[in-house]
Every structure is written in C-alpha cells, then in structure tokens.
Amino acid sequence: MLIQDVLDVRELALRRVVGTDDQFARAVRWAFATDLPDPSRYIVGGELVVTGMVWRRAPEDSDAFVASVVAAGAVALAAGDEVFGCVPDDVVRACEKYSLPLLAVPSSVAFADVIEAVTSRVTGDRVARLSASLARQHRLLTAVADGRALADLTQETARDTGVTCRIITAVGRSVVSAEPLTTEAVDALVRTAAQGVPCRVVAGDTVRSVLPVGSSFGHRATSWYLVVDGDHERMDPQVLDTLVQLASIAALDRVRHDDGARVLRTMADQAAELLVTGAGEHALDRVRQIGVDLTGDVVALAATSDLPIEVLAAVLTDAVRTSVGGAVSVGVTDEDLVIGVIGLPPGGTTTRVADDLTRALGRLGDVVTGRIAVGVGTACEAAALVGCVQSAQHAREVAAASADRIAVRTSADTGSAAVLLSVVPDGLRAAYARRVLGAVIEHDTRTDAGLLDTLRAYLDHDGSWSRTADALHVHVNTVRYRIGRVEALTDRDLGTTEDRTDVFVALAVLGPQPTTL
C-alpha cells in the first residue's frame, strides 16, 4: 500500500498538506497512533504515524518530534486537528524540513478508522502477494520439471518484472545474459560480490544488484550470481520476491546440470590419467566422447593449487569456458594434477587462452587465499596431445615458481626444447626415444642397474662426475662405469655435443619418470 492509497480512501477525507507525488509513492508497511514526544522506540520502519499532537507544548516541539519519527524510519505523518483546530504551521515547516509527507485528519474521523483502513489494506496486500508468490513459484518449478531452459525462464522473469537479469559465475563466465557486459563491469560485479551478497554495484549512472544463486554450493570460488539492473533495496517487494525465486530456480537448474556432468567428469579423469602416462590414443577416445572438438588445433592445460582438488577442477572448467564456447575436458589425475583439453576455436591462440584464464582466475583474488598455478601447452594437432600435455606441465612448473599468487604461463615461457618436442606427433616422439634409449631402458628393466637415473643426474649436473656422484650418493667410479654402459648401449659418445643432445632430447620425451617403450 502506498501513502497515496491512504489519501485516496474517500471515507477518511484526508488532506495532503506536505509532500510531492514521488514522496506519496512510498510504501506503507503499517500504521499506529501515538502522542509520545519521542515515539522512535516503537517505530521499526515504513509506518504511517497518526498523532493528535498532544505532545506539542511549544512550536519548537514539532521539530524534535518530526526529526525523531523520520530518524526511526516512518514514511508519513497523519496529524489530527482536534486539539488545535488545524495543523500548526510549525508542524508543517518541520515536515517540509525533513521531507516527511504530512496528511491532515479531520476531527470527524477517528484515528482507529485510519489505522483500520491501512492495516486491512496492508494485510490484504500481503495475502495477495503470498498467493501470487506461491503461484509464481509453482509455475517456475513446473517449467523446470518440464525441461524449460534457464535462459527462457530468466527472459520470462525479466519481461514480467521489467528488470534486466543476468546470471554469471565467480570467475565472470556468463551463464545467462540478456546482453553482454563490459569486462570492467564484470570485474566490478564479481569482486564486489566476493565481499558478500546481496550487494549493490554502482558504476557511473548505472546501478546493479547481485543476488546469490544457492547458498550451499561449497567454496565461494564456484559461486553463481544473479545480476539485476537497479537497487535491490529500493525495489518493489513483489519484484524482489520474483527475482529471489528466479535465483532459487537457477540453483535447482545448476544442481541438475552438475548431476549430468558427473558422467563426463569420470571420462575426463580417465583421459587426464592416460595423458600423463603417455597413452595418447586411448585418451583421445575419452576426449572425443566428452565432445571436445578435435578437428583443429587442441591445447592442453595443467594446474595445481592449494585449493581442494575438486574446487580447482571446477574453477578451471569454469574459467576456460570464458575463452572457449564448446565442450572442454577437465579431469584429475591420481597425483592430484588437473589436466584440461580444449579445442581452439577458429582464430584462437594459446596466448588468447592464457590471457582469458589470467583475467578469469584473477577475479578470485579475494576468495582464494592460496596459490593457483596453470600451464597452457603448445597448440598442436590431436595426434601430438601427449606432447602438448608435457609442455603444459613444464609451463605449470614455471607458473608455480613465479611470485604471482595466481599465475598462468604458456609453453613460450619455458624457453626449452620441451616447446619444440611438444608439437611432434606422439608416435614419432616415442619412436625416437625408443631408438636412442630403448636398450638402456630394457637393461634397467632386466637388471635394475639404475642407468637411466644416473644418465639424468649426469646431464642435470652438466657432465660433472663428482657432482653426479654426490647427488646419487655413490662413488665416482660407479658413475663412470654406469655412463660407460650407457654409451655402449646407445652407441653414443656423451663427451660430444651432438650425441649428448640426442640423449637429452630422448630423456625429455620420456618425461621425469622412467617408462617402458
């Protein structure tokens, strides 16, 4: 009920004394009568205060009375003229001073009639709102059960309320959007929301509000938000109630989609484990089943974090979708390494992917206290995906070693032969490693002689016999003997740059762990 609605009750014959049309459009929550000099303790906000002005002993009393009811949150004053025969000028001036709408109540009208008119209308409005709310909630739930898309329900709600609605995630990914927001607007929305929702975000002349979508989805880094145009604190209660219901429906829709994604996540976990163990062909089968576009170039991602591993996987999935519109494969290995595979869109580059990830993950700075390190591999054909994963792992190591708390690095940042090797098809790389080191691996498998580990240490220490011996905790002669056996088995002289380079490249293909070829 509005103040104007009270004025329009013909039986009350009230008269407007102070107030503009905008002020009379304020909502009235309740009404009560008082003649206390300071009734503020009994006002909770939104009341129409009805008074006979018995408290007025002198003109200056009016300013104190009006100031107290305004400070307490009253929206209007209805003054009876029984005591003074009219509304005194000092009361009028006080209401004008504090912008408090003032109505005159004729002596022929009982205060009880004014209060009854307000309370009956307010109560009726509340019952009507409750009925409408229940009907609207039933309609939305029915639509969800019937499989209606969240975007359709959001557009319908926007049309019914006249309020533009969007749904975004904590990293800024658009789930539902009426029209694109600027990057700066998204930055401001998610960073303000990270401090707590609901909240209001003001940018120039534009005011938007952020409402929570669900309240029990775990870590704040995986939150969804309903973004609406306007100030939620000044919205019509029915409009705000409708928007809150939309947020609840969005939460239900999210649960439904998360349940469906669990099957794909199982395949993504399998693909991740296969990729880090070098089984590229089997991994590609899983990635294809997930729906990743492998017709063009693909890019692998590797990530670690102080976050719980499931949160990291969810965050990386969300963040990469800000850059790639299609399906993505993000899984977790047995070693708690998150591995992602994406198909590059036409014109896409690894630099663009890295930049998008940097911005998206950077928005979590206020909700993530630990570190996030992400490596973006070299773009390659699907046949070279294992190599791309290795280059992503090298890039992740560079990211982890950086001073940035949230760091994204590409294979270009590694500056090593790993970049060149990553674009060579997996089969060709494996064949090269087999030709150079196959005899050494076979000898180690049969005798457990540790030749491969000694070779790694020898190259890591620039061919120094003593430093290699110290690193392996063996005698120098043992190192000399083992390296001699490697040279004999590979038919290479590790004292020459050419042969040492061949062996170094073959070791890089094998990765950090010994393997069979």
N, C-alpha and C positions, 0 to 999 in steps of 0.2 A: 504494500500500500504506500502511496506517495502522499506528501503533505497536501498536494493539490487535490487528491481524492478526498481528504478530510474536509477541505474547504468546499468541495462540491456537494457535500451532503446537505440537501436543501433544508431538512428538518432542523438542522443545527443553526442555520442562519449566521454562520461565522463570517467575519470580515477580514480581508487581508489588510494589514497595517504596514508591515515591513517585509521586504523580500522580493527577489527577482523571479522570473519564470524558472530559471535554472535552479535557484535555491528551492523553489517549491516542487522541483522534480526529485528531491531527496526522498529516500525510502524511510518509512516509519516502522520501527520494529515493535513498539509498544507504547502505551500511554499511562501516565499516572499523575495524580493530583498531589500538590504539596504547598505548604505555606511556611516551610522552614527557611530561615535566612540563607542557609547553605545546604542544599539537598544533594550535593555531589556524591556523597557516600552511597546513595540509593540509586544512582544512575550508572548503568553499565554500557550505554551507548545506543544510539538510534531511537531514543524516546521522544515523544511529544510531551512536554511538561505543561501541565494545566495548573494555574495558580490564581488565587483570589487576591494576591498582593497584600495579604495581611502583614507580611514581613516588612513592608515599606513604611518606615517611620520618618524617613527624610529622603530627599531626592538622591543623595549620594548612595543610598542603599541599593538603588537599581543597578548601578554599575557593578557592584560586588556580587549581586545575585546572578545577573546575566553572565558575568565572567565565570562564575563557578559552574553553572549548568553547561556552558559551552566547553569548558575545560574537561568536564566529565563525559562529554560525547553526545549531549542532547542535540536533536536535529531541528527542533522548533519549540516555540513558546506560545501557549494559548492563555491569554490574560482575561479574567472576568472583570466586568465594570460595576459589580455590585457595590464594592466599597467606595470607590472614587467617582462613580458615575461615568467614567471613561477610562481609557488607558492613558496614564500620565505621560507628558512629553519626555520626562527623564527616562522612563522605561523605553519609549520609542527610540530615543537617542542611544541608549545602551545597546539595544538590539541592532541598530544600524552600525554602531561601532564594532561589534563583534560578528557582524554578518549573520545574525540569527533570525530566521523567519519568525514573524510575530503575527498572531491572529487574535482578534478581539471576540470574546464570548459574551453575547448579550445576557443581561441579568435574568431574562426569562428562560434561559437554557441551563439545566442542571449540569454540573461537571460530570455526574455519573452518566448522563446521556452521551457526552463527548467521549468519555472513556469506553463506554459500551460500543459506540459506533466504530471506534478504532480497533478494539480488541476482537470484536466479532468479525470484522473485515480481515484483520491480520490472520486470525485463526483459520478463516475460510481460505485465505490465500495459501496458507501453509498446507492445509489438507489438499488443495488443488495441486500445489507444487509436488507434494509427495505422490499423489496419484499419477501425475504426469511423469515424474521421475521413474516410478515403477514401470509405467507403460513403456517409456523410452528404453529403460534397461532391458525389459523383456524383448523389445524389438531388436536391440543390438545383439543380445545373446542368441536370439533366433537366427539372426543374419550370420553370426559366426558359426553356429551349428550347421547352417546350410552351405557353408563354404565361401561366403562372401569375402572378397579381398579386403584387407585392411585399408588399402588406398581408397576403395569405394566408400567404405564406412566413414573414413576421415573426410572425404569430399562432401558426403551427405551431411555430416555434422557441421562442417563449415557453412554449408548452404542454409541449414536450419538456424544457426546461431548468428550468421553474418560475421563470423570470426575466422580469419585465415589460420589454418592449422598445419603443422609440420611435425614429423617425428624424426629425431636424429639420435645418434649414439654418442657415447662419451668421447670417441675419437673424431666425431664430426661427420660420420657417414650418414647420408640421407636415406632413411627407411621409407618415408612418405613425404613428398614435398609438392606443394601447390606451385611453387616457382622457386628457382634456385636462389640460395642466399649467397652473399659475397663471402669470400674466405675470411675476411676480417670479422664479419657478423657471426660466422660460426665459431671463430676463435673466442669472441666475447661471450657467446652463449654458453659454450661448454665449460669455459674457465669460471664463469660466474656460478653456473650450476654445480660445479665441483665443491663450492663452499656451502651448498645446501639448497634444497628445493622444498617448496616452490620459491621462486625468486623473480625479480624484475630486472631487465637489462635495458638500459637507455643508451641510445646512440643518436646524437643529434635530436631530431624531432621524432624519431622512431622509438616506440616503447613496445617491448615484447616481454612475455612472461614464460617461464619454464616450469612445467609441472612434471612430477615423477611418473614414470610408467612402471608400475610394480614397485614393491618395496622390499622384496626378499630374494633378489637375484644375486646375492653374494657381493663380490668385490665391486667397488664403485667404478673401477676401470671398465666394467662391462655394462654400465647403466644405459638405459634408454630414456629419452626425454620427449615430452610433448611440448612443442614451442608454439605459442599462440600470439597473435598480434593484440596489443593492448595490455593494460594493467589489471592483473587478476584481482587485486584488492579493491578495484572500483567497478568490477563487472556486476551486472545483474545476477543475483543469486541463482536464478534458473539457468542462465547461460553458463555460469561457472560449474554448476552441478552437471550440466550436459558434457562439458569438457572433461571433468573428472571421470565421468562414466566412460568417455572415449578412451582415456588413459588406461582404465581398468580393462577394457576390451582389447586394447593394444597389448597389454601384459598377457592376456589369455592367448592372443594370437602368437605372441613370441614363444610361449611355452609349447604351443602346438608345432611351430616350426622347429624349435630346438629338439623336440622329440623325434621329428622326422630326420633331422640332421645327424642323429647318433649313428645310424647305419653307415652314412657316408664317412663319418669320423673314424669308424672302425677300419674302413678301407684305406683312409688317409694314414692312419697309424701303421698299417701294414706296408704301404708304399714308402713311408719315411724310413722304416727299418730296412727294407730291401735296398733303398738307395744308398744308405750309409754303408751297407755291406757289399755294395758293388753289383747287386742283381738288378741291373737296369731294365732288362726286358720284362721281367715279372712285375717290376714297379710300374712300368708304363701301362700294363694291363689294368692295374688298380686305378691309376690316374685317369685313364680313359673312361672307366666305369663311373667315376665321380662326375665326369662331364667336362673336364678341363680341355680346352681347345688346343690340340697338339699339331694342328695343320701348319702353323707358322712357327716362329721362334718361341722358345719357352725360357723361363727364368726360374731358378731355384732360390729359396731363401733359407737361412739358418739363423736360429735365435736362441738365446739363453737369457735368464733373468733371475732376480731374487724373488720374483712373484711366484705363487704356486703355479705349477706347470700347466694345469688346466686353464688358469686365468690367462697365462701367457699365450696359449694356443688360441683362446677365444679372442684376445686382444689383437693378435697378429692377423687372424682371419678377418676381423672387422676392419683393421687398418688397411690391409691390402685391397679390400673391396672399395676403398675410397679411390683407388687408382685403376682397378680392373673391374669391369662390369660383369664378366662372366663367372663361371664356376671356378673355384680355387680348391686346391688340395693342401690342407694344413694338418699334419699329424705329429705325434710324439714318439720318439724312439725309446728303446729300453734304457738308454743313457740320459733320459730327460733332455734331449735336444729336440727343439721344434724345427721341423723341416717343412717348407712350403713349396708348392709348384704352381706356377701360373702361366697361362698363355698370354703372350704380349698382344695387345690389340694393334690394329694397323697403325703404323706411325709411332708406336710406343718404343721407349728405350729404357734401359736399366737405370739411367740417370733420372728419368722422369719417375720411375717406380720408387727409387730411393728418396727423391725429393718429396713425393707424396707421403711415403711412410714417415719421413722425418717430421713433416708437419702434423700428421695424424697422431703419431705417438707423442709428439711434443705437447699435445693438448692434455696429456695425462700427468703433466709435471706436478700438479697439485694433489693428485690422488695416488700417485705411485711414489713411495719413499725410497725404494731400492733402485737397482740398475736394470736397464734393458739394452742388450747388445744384439744387433741384427746385421747379418751379412747378406748382400744381394749378389748372386752369382752372375757370370757372363751369359749374355743371351746366346742361345745355341739351338740347333735342331734337337728334336726329341731323342734321336739316337745317341746324343752326347750328354744325356741328362745326368749320368753319374758324375761326369767331369764337372758339370755345372754345379752340382751339389758340393763337390770338393772345393771349387772356387768360392762358393758361398760360405763354406766353413772357414776358409782362410780369411775372407773378408770379415766374418764374425769375430775371429780372433783379434783382428785389427781394431774392430769396434770395442771389444771388451778391454783392450789395452789403452783406449783413449781416456781422456779426462772427463768426457761428457757422461753425465748420468744416464741419459737416453741417447744412444748412438746408433746410427745407421751408416754402414760403409759398403762400397761396391768393390768388385774384384779389381777395378782400376786402382784402388787404394793399396792393394797388396804389393804391387811392384815386383812380382817374382815370376818365375817360369810357370807357376800354377795358373796364371791367366791364359798363357798360350796353350797349355795342356787341356784346359777345361773345354775348349771348343773342338777338340779332336774326338771323333766318334769313339764310344766306349770300347767297341770291339777292336779297333785299331790300337788304342792305348794298351789294352790288355795284351794284345799280341806282341807289342813292343816290349812290355815289361817281361813277358814270358821268354822272349828271345834273349834278353840281356841277363835276367836274373833267375830264370827258371831252374837252372842247375843248382844255384845256391839255395833256393827255397826247398828244392827236393832233398838236398843234402841235409839241411836243417831239420826237415820233417823226419828224415830217417835216423839221424844221429843226435839231434838236439844239441848241435855244436855251437849255436849262437852266432853263426857267421853274419846273418843279416843284421842283428842288433849291433854287432861290432862294426860292420860297414857303416851303419847310420851314425854311430858315435864318431867314427873316424872322419867322415865327411863334415859332421857338425863341428868338429874341432880342427877343421882346416888341415887335415892330414898330419896332425901332431901326434907322435907315438905316445909321448909321456902324458899329455892331457887326456888322450883317449883311454889310456890305462887307468888314470886316476878316476875318470868318470865311470868306468866299468868295474873298478876295484879289482883289477887283475894285474899281473906282471907285464912289463913292456914286451917281453919276448912272446907272451901269449898273444898280444895284439899283432905283433909282426907275423906270427905263424898264421893267425886267422885271416889276415888281409892277404897273405901269400896264397892261402887256399882259395879265397875269393877270386884273385887274379887268375889262378889256374883254372877254376871252374868257368869263369866268364871269358877267358882268353883275352883279357884286357890288362893294360898297364896303368895302374892308378896314379902313377907318377906323371902321366901326361894329361894335359888339359882336355883333349878330345875324349879319351877313354873315361876320365873322371866325370865329364859332363854326361856321357851316355848313362853311366851308373846312377848319377844324381837324378836325371830325368826319370829313369825307371823306378827309383825309390819314390819319387814324387807321385808317380802314377799309383803305386801301391798304397800310398797314404801312410798315416802314422802307425798302423798296426800291421804286423806280419800277416800274410794271407797266402792262400794257395791259388795257383793259376791254372 
